[in-house]
Amino acid sequence: MSYLSFKPGPSQGDSGSRKRSTKPQGSVKKAFSQWILENHGQNLNKEVKRQRSLKKAMYTPTTDQATVGIIGGGFAGLYSGLILQSLGIECEVFEASDRVGGRIDTWYSTEYDPNDPDAAGLYGEVGGMRVPQFSADMLPVQHLTLAVNSVLKYNGMEDKMVKWRKFYYNSDVQRLRYNNMPAPITAAEAPLNSLNFGINEGGDLDMVWVTEVKPEKGDPYLPINMVLDKVNEKFLKKIDESFSEGFEYLMQFDHYSMWAYLTNVFTLGELGEYYDPAMGEKTDNLPYNVASYLETLNVGTGMYSVSFVEMVIAVYDWNGSKNTYDPKDPNIYMVTVNDGMQHFPDACRTVLNLEEGVRVEDGYWAQQIIGMIKGTNNAYGYSPPNLTPAAEPPKSVPKAEAKNPSPGTPSSPKQRVFMQHRVTSVDYDEKLFDGHGGMSLTIQRPFGEGLAVKSYPYAITTLPNGNYLNGQLKANFFDKLSFSKARAIRESNYMPSFKAFITFKSQFWAKLGERQDKGLGVGTSDRSNRQIVYPSYAYDAKGGVLQIYCWAQDAERMGALSDKERVNECLKGIAYLYPEVNVYDEFAGYDPERTTKTWFWDNHAGGGAFALFAPGQFKNLYPTLLTPEFNGCLNFAGECCSVHHGWIVGALDSAYNAVLNILEQMGAQDKIDQMKATWGELLAPDVSADEMFT
C-alpha cells in the first residue's frame, strides 16, 4: 500500500544498475535508517542509554493491569497492541473515531452490496490501497494478515479473515493526456510522444528535449525521458556497491529538495550519452521547464519541494514491486485487500479484543510461508494461503515449505480497543507506580460518559503529528516535552492528498480498452485531479467506480472547493481523458459529502495524509522522532517515525521499535526473544538498537 503513488510516467524507468537476487532482497530503507542513526543519532544514542540504565521494570504490574496505554487505533497502534498481546503484556488502545485503521479507510457507496454482483464493486480506498507483493521491506504487512488470520480461524471467525487480491498498477492501454493534446493516447504510445510540451506545439520545452533520437544501438528515445534515470543512476549504483558509502554520498545532498537538486546541482554533462549540445553547455544545470515537466509527469504540482533523498529512496520501494525471485520478469506485482482495505484493521481489532492473540507458532509459520525467513527446506519461498486466484505468484516464484501451526483453542473476548475514546492530554508523573513514574492519559469518552484519567507505566502515542494540537481550552496535549521532540513534531513535513470516488452507470473505461477481465492501471493528465485509478475488481458489473487521486498543491486546491465542486472538477478531468464518451450522462449522480475525501482537512489526520520529509529532516528530525521521552515512559510511533513514509509497513516498523524500547526499558529479554520469534527480527532501528544502546 501507499498513500503516495509515484506514478512512473514515460520519464521514470529502471536505470538497469540495480541488482536483483533469486531470493528476497535486503532492505535498502532499513540500511538507510541504520546509516542515519549511526552518523546523526548521537543524541538518540545518549538518551536511550541513559533511559535504559534506569531499568524501570523493577515495578511489576499485576496480571490484569494494563501496562501500556496506546493512543490511536491506526496500524501503529493496532500492531503495538497485537505484539504486546502476544507477549502476555496487557494494553489498552484508545481510538477517537468510530472505526480503526487511521489512514487506511475504505469508502463504500450507499448502494454497495457485497452479495449483489452489480453493487459489490462500488467501493474505493480513501487511504492506502496497495502493497508491493514481493518486497522484502513490505513483507511484514502480509505477515500480519497471516498471523491474524491464524487466530481468527481457530476462533471460528473465518468470515473476518483477510484475503489479498491483485492490484493492477499499470497497463499498456491506460490513458494519458496533457497540454490540450487533440486526443488522449495510451501508455504504450507515450514514451516517444512529446505530450505537447515542445515549444513548437504550444509548450515550453526546447524541441531538443522532446525530439525522438534513434541511436545506432538500442531503442529510440526522447532525451527528456532519460533524465531521471541519469539523476538516480549514480546514487543507486553506489548504494548497490556499498550501503554505507552509498548512503554517505547520497546524504551529502540531504539539504536539497528534489527541485533544487535538479536545477542547481545536476548538470547537462551528467546526461552522458543522452546529452546534446543544443541543450546548453555541459556545465549548465537543468532548465526550470525540464524540472517542471518531470514533476508534472511523475508526481504532482509542488511535490518536488520535498527532500531529494526521499525521492531517490522511493525508487527502491517501487522496484520492490518487481519479482525479486526472477530478474528477467519485467512485471509489477501489487496486492490489495479483497472487498476493501478496511477489512484488514477490522481483523486486527477483532483479534486484539480476544483474551489470547497470536502465538509464536502462528507468527513463525507466517514468516516462513512468505519468505521473511527460510522454510523447512532451508530455502526462501512464497505461497501464502490467503491469495485470491488473480494474486497467485508467477511460476518463477518458488513455493514455501513451512510447518503448519497446531490448531489453537478458542478464546474468550476481552476488550482492549476502545472506540470513540479521544485522548486529549498526556502527562508524565514521576510519582506514579511506586516512584518509577508513568503516563496519565486524559480521555474524552463517548457522549454522556464524560472524561476519564487513566495511568500506565508506559504509553505509545501513534497520532499524526498534526493531531497533537488538541484544540482544548487551556490544556495542551503534551507538556514539558524535550525541545528536540517538540520541534520535530512541529516541523515534520506532511503531504496533503485528495481522493474522490465517482460512480458511473457503466464501465465505459473497461469496454473501450477491451480489458474487461483485467485491470487498466492508472490514467493521468495535467488537470488538478491528476490520476484516475481504475478498479481492479468487479469487471462483470454493469456500473463501477473511478477513483481520483492527487497530492500536494493539487490536493490543497481541490480540497478548498465545496464537495459538489470537487465532483464537478473530477468529472471534467475524466471527460478530458474520455472525449468520446458522454461522461455526464454516464455519471450515476451526486452523493453529498460521501463522494470525495480530502486528507488535508481530515480532523483525524491532522493536516496531511502521510509524512514526506523536507530537505534536512532525515538527518535532523528522524533520530529525534525515535527517541522515547520521560525516562522511557512515552514512545512515539506511526509512519512518520520510520523511513517508510506513506506505507503501512512504516507504521508497523515504528510500532515494533516502540514496543522494543519498552521491553528494553523493562529488562524483559525473554519477551524480546519471544517477539523476535513471533514477529520477525526487524532491522534498524529496531533490533540494531539493542546492539547500539547496550
C-alpha positions in Angstrom: 0.0 0.0 0.0 0.9 3.6 -0.2 -0.8 6.8 0.5 1.7 8.1 -2.1 1.7 6.9 -5.7 4.9 7.9 -7.5 3.5 7.3 -11.0 6.2 6.1 -13.3 5.4 8.1 -16.5 7.4 8.0 -19.6 10.3 9.7 -17.8 10.8 7.3 -14.9 12.1 3.9 -15.6 14.7 1.4 -14.4 18.2 2.6 -14.7 19.4 -1.0 -15.2 22.0 -0.6 -12.4 20.2 -2.3 -9.6 20.8 -5.9 -8.8 18.1 -8.5 -8.0 18.7 -11.8 -6.4 16.8 -15.1 -6.6 15.6 -14.5 -3.0 14.0 -11.5 -1.2 16.4 -8.5 -1.3 17.8 -6.9 1.8 16.1 -3.8 3.0 17.7 -0.7 1.5 15.4 1.6 3.5 16.4 -0.1 6.8 20.0 0.1 5.8 19.3 3.8 5.2 17.8 4.1 8.7 20.9 2.4 10.2 23.2 4.8 8.4 21.3 7.9 9.7 21.3 6.6 13.3 25.0 5.7 13.3 26.0 9.1 11.8 23.4 11.5 13.1 21.9 9.8 16.1 24.3 10.8 18.8 21.6 12.4 20.9 19.3 9.4 20.4 22.1 7.0 21.4 23.0 9.0 24.5 19.4 9.5 25.7 18.4 5.9 25.2 21.5 4.6 27.0 20.5 6.9 29.9 16.9 5.7 30.0 17.8 2.1 29.8 20.2 2.4 32.7 17.2 3.2 34.8 15.6 -0.3 34.2 12.1 0.7 35.1 11.0 -2.9 35.1 11.6 -3.1 38.8 8.0 -2.1 39.0 5.9 -5.2 38.2 2.2 -4.6 37.4 -0.5 -7.1 38.3 -1.5 -9.6 35.7 -4.8 -8.0 34.9 -3.5 -4.4 34.9 -2.7 -2.7 31.6 1.0 -1.9 31.4 0.8 0.1 28.2 -1.7 2.7 27.1 -1.8 3.1 23.3 -3.1 6.3 21.7 -4.6 5.8 18.3 -6.2 2.8 16.5 -4.3 3.1 13.2 -1.9 0.4 12.2 0.9 1.6 14.5 -1.5 1.4 17.5 -3.0 -1.9 16.5 0.3 -3.6 15.7 1.7 -2.4 19.0 -1.2 -3.9 20.8 -1.0 -7.2 18.9 2.7 -7.6 19.7 2.0 -6.8 23.4 -1.0 -9.2 23.5 1.2 -12.0 22.0 3.7 -11.4 24.8 1.1 -11.5 27.6 1.6 -7.8 28.4 -1.7 -6.1 28.9 -2.5 -2.9 27.0 -5.4 -0.7 26.1 -5.9 1.1 22.7 -7.9 4.4 22.6 -9.3 5.5 19.2 -11.1 8.8 18.8 -13.2 7.9 15.8 -15.8 5.2 15.2 -13.5 2.9 13.3 -10.0 1.6 13.4 -7.4 1.8 10.7 -6.4 5.5 10.7 -5.3 6.4 7.2 -6.5 3.0 6.0 -10.1 3.7 5.2 -12.4 2.2 2.6 -15.2 4.3 1.0 -18.4 2.3 0.3 -21.2 3.7 -1.8 -24.6 3.9 -0.2 -25.6 1.3 -2.8 -22.7 -1.1 -2.0 -23.9 -4.7 -1.5 -21.2 -7.5 -1.3 -23.9 -10.0 -2.3 -25.0 -8.2 -5.5 -22.6 -8.7 -8.4 -23.6 -5.3 -9.8 -23.1 -3.5 -6.5 -20.2 -5.4 -4.9 -17.6 -3.2 -6.6 -19.0 0.1 -5.5 -16.1 1.0 -3.2 -12.7 2.5 -3.2 -9.7 3.2 -0.9 -9.7 6.6 0.8 -6.3 5.8 2.2 -3.6 3.2 1.5 -4.7 0.9 -1.3 -1.9 -1.4 -2.3 1.2 -3.3 -1.1 4.2 -4.4 -3.2 3.9 -8.2 -3.2 7.5 -9.4 -3.1 9.4 -6.6 -1.5 11.5 -7.7 1.5 10.7 -4.3 3.1 7.0 -4.8 2.8 6.6 -8.5 3.7 5.7 -7.7 7.4 2.4 -6.4 6.1 1.4 -9.7 4.6 2.9 -11.4 7.7 0.5 -9.6 9.9 -2.6 -10.7 7.9 -1.5 -14.4 8.1 -0.8 -14.2 11.9 -4.1 -12.6 12.5 -5.9 -15.0 10.1 -4.5 -17.9 12.1 -6.1 -16.7 15.3 -9.4 -15.9 13.6 -9.5 -19.4 12.0 -9.3 -21.3 15.3 -11.8 -18.9 16.8 -14.4 -19.7 14.2 -14.2 -16.3 12.6 -13.3 -17.3 9.0 -15.6 -14.6 7.7 -13.3 -11.9 9.1 -10.1 -13.3 7.6 -8.1 -11.0 5.3 -7.5 -12.1 1.7 -5.3 -10.4 -0.9 -6.4 -9.8 -4.5 -4.3 -8.5 -7.3 -3.9 -4.7 -7.7 -3.3 -3.7 -11.3 -0.9 -0.8 -11.2 -0.4 -0.2 -14.9 -1.2 -1.4 -18.4 -0.3 -0.5 -22.0 -3.8 0.9 -22.6 -4.1 3.3 -19.7 -4.7 6.8 -20.9 -2.6 10.0 -20.8 -3.4 13.5 -22.0 -1.6 16.7 -21.4 -1.5 20.3 -22.6 -4.6 20.3 -24.7 -3.5 17.4 -26.8 -6.1 16.8 -29.5 -6.9 13.4 -28.1 -5.7 11.1 -25.3 -3.0 8.5 -26.0 -2.2 5.1 -24.4 0.8 4.4 -22.2 2.2 2.2 -25.0 2.3 5.3 -27.2 3.7 7.7 -24.6 7.5 7.1 -24.5 8.1 8.8 -27.9 5.3 11.3 -27.6 6.1 14.9 -26.6 2.7 15.3 -24.9 2.6 18.8 -26.4 5.4 20.0 -24.1 7.5 21.2 -27.1 7.8 24.9 -27.8 6.6 24.3 -31.4 3.5 22.6 -30.0 2.4 25.3 -27.6 4.6 24.1 -24.7 7.7 25.5 -23.1 10.5 22.9 -23.8 13.1 23.4 -26.4 12.5 20.9 -29.1 15.8 19.1 -28.5 14.3 17.7 -25.3 11.2 16.2 -27.0 12.6 15.2 -30.4 13.0 11.5 -31.0 16.6 10.2 -31.1 17.4 7.0 -32.9 20.7 5.6 -31.7 22.7 3.1 -33.7 22.2 0.6 -30.9 19.3 0.5 -28.6 15.7 1.7 -28.8 14.6 5.2 -29.8 14.0 7.7 -27.0 13.2 11.3 -26.1 16.0 12.9 -24.1 13.6 14.3 -21.6 12.5 10.8 -20.6 16.1 9.7 -19.8 16.8 12.5 -17.2 15.6 10.8 -14.0 17.4 7.6 -14.8 20.6 9.6 -15.0 19.7 11.6 -11.9 19.2 8.4 -9.9 21.8 6.2 -11.5 25.0 7.2 -9.7 23.3 7.1 -6.3 21.7 3.7 -6.8 24.9 2.3 -8.2 26.9 3.4 -5.2 24.3 2.1 -2.8 24.4 -1.3 -4.6 28.2 -1.4 -4.3 28.3 -0.3 -0.7 25.4 0.6 1.5 27.5 2.7 3.9 29.4 4.5 1.2 26.4 4.9 -1.0 24.3 6.5 1.8 27.1 8.7 2.9 27.4 10.0 -0.7 23.6 10.4 -1.0 23.2 12.2 2.3 25.7 14.9 1.1 22.6 16.2 -0.8 20.1 15.8 2.0 19.8 19.6 2.3 18.5 19.8 -1.3 14.9 19.5 -2.4 14.3 17.4 -5.5 13.6 20.6 -7.4 16.8 22.3 -6.1 18.9 19.3 -6.9 17.6 19.2 -10.5 18.1 22.9 -11.1 21.2 23.7 -9.0 23.3 20.5 -8.8 22.7 18.1 -11.7 24.4 19.2 -14.9 23.7 18.6 -18.5 27.0 16.8 -18.8 25.8 14.1 -16.4 23.3 13.1 -19.1 26.2 11.2 -20.7 25.2 9.5 -23.9 21.8 11.4 -23.9 23.5 14.9 -23.9 23.1 17.1 -27.0 25.0 20.4 -27.3 21.7 22.1 -28.3 20.6 21.7 -24.7 23.3 24.1 -23.5 26.8 23.9 -22.0 27.7 20.6 -20.2 28.2 22.7 -17.0 24.7 24.1 -17.2 22.0 22.9 -14.8 18.7 21.6 -16.0 16.3 24.3 -17.1 13.2 25.2 -15.0 10.9 23.9 -17.7 12.6 20.5 -17.7 12.2 20.2 -13.9 8.5 21.2 -14.3 8.0 18.5 -16.9 9.5 15.8 -14.6 7.4 16.9 -11.7 4.2 17.1 -13.8 4.7 13.6 -15.3 5.9 11.8 -12.2 4.2 13.2 -9.1 2.1 16.4 -8.7 2.3 20.2 -8.6 4.7 21.3 -5.9 5.8 17.9 -4.9 9.4 18.3 -5.9 9.8 20.6 -2.9 10.3 17.6 -0.7 13.7 16.1 0.2 15.8 14.8 -2.7 16.7 11.8 -0.6 13.0 10.9 -0.2 12.6 10.8 -4.0 15.7 8.7 -4.6 14.9 6.2 -1.9 11.3 6.0 -3.1 12.7 4.4 -6.3 13.6 1.3 -4.2 10.1 1.0 -2.9 8.7 0.8 -6.4 11.4 -1.6 -7.5 10.3 -3.8 -4.7 7.2 -4.3 -6.7 9.2 -6.5 -9.1 9.5 -10.3 -8.8 12.7 -10.5 -6.7 12.9 -14.2 -7.5 13.3 -13.7 -11.2 15.4 -10.7 -12.5 14.1 -11.3 -16.0 10.5 -10.8 -15.1 9.6 -7.1 -16.0 6.1 -7.1 -14.4 4.9 -5.2 -11.4 3.2 -7.2 -8.7 1.0 -5.5 -6.1 -1.9 -6.7 -4.0 -4.8 -5.1 -2.2 -7.3 -6.5 0.3 -10.3 -8.2 -1.2 -13.5 -6.3 -0.7 -11.7 -3.3 0.8 -8.6 -2.5 2.9 -10.8 -1.6 5.9 -11.2 -5.4 6.5 -7.5 -5.5 7.5 -7.6 -3.2 10.5 -11.0 -4.6 11.5 -9.5 -8.1 11.6 -6.7 -6.8 13.8 -9.2 -5.2 16.2 -11.2 -8.4 16.4 -8.1 -10.3 17.5 -7.0 -7.6 19.9 -10.4 -7.9 21.6 -9.8 -11.6 22.4 -8.2 -12.9 25.6 -5.4 -14.7 23.7 -3.8 -13.5 20.5 -1.1 -14.5 18.1 1.1 -17.4 19.2 4.8 -17.9 18.5 4.0 -20.8 16.1 1.4 -18.7 14.3 4.0 -15.9 13.7 6.9 -18.2 12.9 4.9 -20.1 10.3 3.7 -16.9 8.7 7.3 -15.7 8.4 8.3 -18.9 6.5 5.3 -19.0 4.2 6.0 -15.6 2.7 9.8 -15.8 2.6 10.7 -13.5 5.5 12.8 -16.4 6.7 13.8 -19.7 5.2 11.4 -22.5 5.2 11.7 -26.1 6.5 13.7 -26.8 3.3 16.3 -24.2 4.2 15.2 -22.0 1.2 13.1 -18.9 0.6 9.7 -19.3 -0.9 6.3 -17.5 -1.2 2.9 -19.3 -1.0 0.6 -17.6 1.4 -2.8 -19.3 1.6 -4.8 -16.0 1.6 -4.3 -15.1 -2.0 -7.3 -14.9 -4.4 -6.6 -16.6 -7.8 -5.6 -13.4 -9.6 -3.0 -12.7 -7.0 -1.2 -16.0 -7.2 2.5 -15.5 -7.9 4.1 -16.4 -11.2 5.6 -19.9 -11.7 9.2 -18.5 -11.3 8.4 -17.8 -7.6 9.2 -21.0 -5.5 6.7 -22.3 -3.1 7.4 -22.0 0.6 7.7 -25.0 2.8 6.6 -24.5 6.4 5.2 -26.4 9.3 1.6 -25.5 9.8 0.7 -24.2 13.3 -1.3 -26.5 15.5 -5.0 -25.8 16.0 -5.4 -23.2 18.7 -8.0 -23.1 21.5 -10.9 -20.6 21.0 -10.5 -17.6 23.2 -13.0 -15.6 25.3 -13.5 -11.9 24.5 -11.6 -9.2 26.3 -11.9 -5.6 25.3 -8.6 -3.8 24.6 -9.7 -1.4 21.9 -12.0 1.4 23.0 -13.7 3.3 20.2 -14.7 7.0 20.3 -12.3 7.5 23.2 -10.3 10.6 22.3 -7.1 11.2 24.3 -6.8 14.9 24.9 -3.7 15.2 27.0 -0.8 13.1 28.2 1.1 13.9 31.3 4.2 12.4 33.0 4.1 11.9 36.7 7.3 10.7 38.3 5.4 9.7 41.5 3.3 7.1 39.8 3.9 3.4 40.3 5.8 3.4 43.5 8.0 6.3 42.3 9.0 4.6 39.0 6.9 7.2 37.1 4.3 6.8 34.4 2.0 8.5 32.0 -1.5 9.8 32.8 -3.9 9.9 29.8 -7.0 12.2 29.9 -9.6 10.6 27.8 -12.8 12.1 26.4 -15.2 9.2 26.3 -18.4 8.8 24.1 -21.2 11.3 24.6 -22.6 11.2 28.2 -19.7 9.2 29.7 -17.5 12.3 30.5 -13.8 12.4 31.0 -11.6 9.7 32.4 -7.9 9.8 33.6 -6.0 6.5 33.3 -2.4 5.9 34.2 0.1 3.4 32.8 3.8 2.7 33.4 4.3 3.1 29.6 2.4 4.8 26.8 2.8 4.6 23.0 1.3 7.5 21.0 0.7 6.9 17.3 -1.1 10.0 16.1 -0.1 12.0 13.0 1.9 14.9 14.3 -0.8 17.5 13.4 -3.2 15.8 15.8 -1.1 16.8 18.9 -2.9 20.2 18.6 -5.9 19.1 20.6 -8.0 22.3 20.4 -8.8 22.1 24.1 -9.2 25.2 26.3 -6.1 25.7 28.5 -4.9 22.1 28.4 -2.1 21.1 25.9 -1.8 17.6 24.6 1.8 17.4 25.9 3.5 19.5 28.5 7.3 19.5 29.1 8.4 17.6 26.0 12.1 17.9 25.2 12.9 20.8 22.9 14.1 18.5 20.2 10.9 16.4 20.3 8.6 19.4 20.3 10.5 20.8 17.3 10.4 17.5 15.4 6.6 17.3 15.9 6.2 20.8 14.7 8.5 20.7 11.7 8.0 17.2 10.2 6.6 17.7 6.7 3.3 16.0 5.8 1.9 15.7 2.3 -1.7 16.5 1.7 -3.6 14.2 -0.7 -7.1 14.2 -2.2 -9.3 11.3 -3.2 -12.7 11.1 -4.8 -14.9 8.2 -5.9 -17.1 8.8 -8.9 -19.8 6.2 -9.7 -20.9 5.5 -13.3 -23.8 3.6 -14.7 -21.4 1.6 -17.0 -17.7 0.7 -17.1 -17.0 2.6 -20.3 -13.3 2.7 -19.5 -13.0 -1.1 -19.5 -15.1 -1.6 -22.6 -13.1 0.9 -24.6 -9.9 -0.6 -23.5 -11.1 -4.2 -24.1 -9.8 -5.0 -20.6 -13.0 -6.3 -19.1 -11.1 -9.2 -17.4 -8.0 -7.2 -16.4 -7.1 -4.1 -14.5 -6.3 -1.0 -16.5 -3.9 0.7 -14.1 -3.8 4.5 -13.7 -4.8 7.2 -16.2 -3.0 10.6 -15.9 -3.3 14.2 -17.0 -2.2 17.7 -16.0 -5.6 18.6 -14.7 -5.9 19.1 -11.0 -7.5 15.7 -10.5 -4.2 14.3 -11.8 -4.8 10.5 -11.7 -7.7 8.2 -12.4 -7.1 4.9 -10.6 -9.1 2.2 -12.3 -10.7 -0.6 -10.2 -9.0 -3.9 -10.0 -12.3 -5.8 -9.4 -15.9 -6.1 -10.4 -15.3 -6.3 -14.1 -18.6 -8.1 -14.7 -20.8 -5.5 -13.0 -22.9 -3.1 -15.0 -21.5 0.0 -13.3 -18.4 0.9 -11.5 -16.3 3.5 -9.6 -13.4 5.6 -10.9 -11.1 6.8 -8.2 -9.4 10.3 -8.4 -6.1 10.7 -6.7 -3.7 13.7 -6.3 -1.4 15.3 -3.8 0.5 18.4 -2.8 -0.8 21.7 -4.2 -3.3 19.9 -6.5 -4.8 18.3 -3.4 -4.9 21.6 -1.5 -6.8 23.3 -4.3 -9.2 20.5 -4.8 -9.8 20.3 -1.1 -10.6 24.0 -0.8 -13.6 23.6 -3.0 -17.1 22.6 -1.8 -17.9 18.9 -2.0 -20.0 19.3 -5.1 -17.4 21.5 -6.8 -14.8 18.8 -6.2 -17.0 16.3 -8.0 -17.5 18.7 -10.9 -13.7 19.1 -11.3 -13.3 15.3 -11.2 -16.0 14.9 -13.9 -14.2 17.4 -16.1 -10.9 15.6 -15.6 -12.5 12.3 -16.6 -14.2 13.8 -19.6 -10.8 15.2 -20.7 -9.4 11.6 -20.8 -12.6 10.2 -22.4 -13.8 12.8 -25.0 -15.6 10.2 -27.0 -17.9 9.4 -24.0 -20.7 11.5 -22.6 -19.3 11.3 -19.1 -22.1 13.4 -17.6 -24.8 11.0 -18.9 -22.9 8.1 -17.6 -22.5 9.7 -14.1 -24.6 7.9 -11.6 -25.4 11.0 -9.5 -24.0 13.2 -6.8 -23.9 11.8 -3.2 -23.4 14.8 -0.9 -20.4 14.6 1.5 -19.7 10.9 0.7 -18.3 11.2 -2.8 -15.0 12.9 -2.0 -12.3 12.8 0.6 -9.5 15.3 1.2 -7.0 14.1 3.8 -5.6 17.6 4.1 -8.6 18.8 6.1 -9.4 15.5 7.9 -9.7 16.1 11.6 -8.1 12.8 12.5 -5.2 13.1 10.0 -4.2 16.4 11.4 -3.1 18.3 8.3 -1.8 15.7 5.9 -2.1 12.2 4.5 1.4 10.9 5.2 4.9 12.2 6.1 7.2 13.2 3.3 10.3 14.9 4.7 11.6 18.3 3.6 15.3 18.8 3.0 17.5 18.1 6.0 14.8 16.4 8.0 16.1 12.9 7.8 19.4 13.9 9.5 17.9 16.4 12.0 14.4 15.1 12.8 14.2 11.3 12.2 16.5 10.3 15.1 14.6 12.6 17.4 11.2 11.1 16.5 12.5 7.7 17.6 13.7 8.9 21.0 11.5 8.0 23.9 10.5 10.7 26.4 10.1 11.0 30.1 12.7 8.3 31.1 11.4 5.9 28.6 7.7 6.1 29.7 6.5 7.7 26.5 7.2 6.3 23.0 6.2 7.6 19.6 5.1 5.6 16.6 3.5 6.0 13.2 4.7 6.0 9.7 6.4 9.4 10.3 8.7 7.7 12.8 10.1 5.5 10.0 11.9 5.7 6.7 8.8 4.1 5.0 6.8 7.3 4.7 3.4 6.7 3.1 3.3 2.9 3.6 1.6 0.6 6.1 5.0 -1.1 6.9 6.3 2.2 8.2 3.6 2.2 10.8 4.5 -1.4 11.6 8.2 -0.9 11.9 7.7 2.1 14.2 5.4 0.1 16.4 7.9 -2.7 16.7 10.5 -0.2 17.6 8.3 1.4 20.3 7.5 -2.0 21.9 11.2 -3.0 21.7 12.1 0.2 23.6 9.6 -0.6 26.3 10.8 -4.2 26.6 14.4 -3.0 26.8 13.4 -0.5 29.5 11.7 -3.3 31.4 14.8 -5.5 31.1 12.5 -8.2 29.7 14.9 -10.2 27.5 12.7 -13.2 27.4 9.9 -11.1 25.9 12.3 -9.6 23.4 13.3 -13.2 22.3 9.6 -14.1 22.0 8.8 -11.0 20.0 11.6 -11.8 17.5 10.4 -15.4 17.1 6.8 -14.4 16.6 7.1 -11.2 14.6 10.5 -11.4 13.0 13.8 -9.8 13.6 13.3 -6.4 12.1 16.5 -4.4 11.3 17.5 -0.8 12.0 16.4 1.0 14.0 14.8 -1.9 15.8 16.9 -4.9 16.6 20.1 -3.0 15.9 19.0 -0.7 18.7 19.8 -3.2 21.4 23.3 -3.6 19.9 23.8 0.2 19.7 22.5 1.1 23.1 23.6 -1.7 25.4 
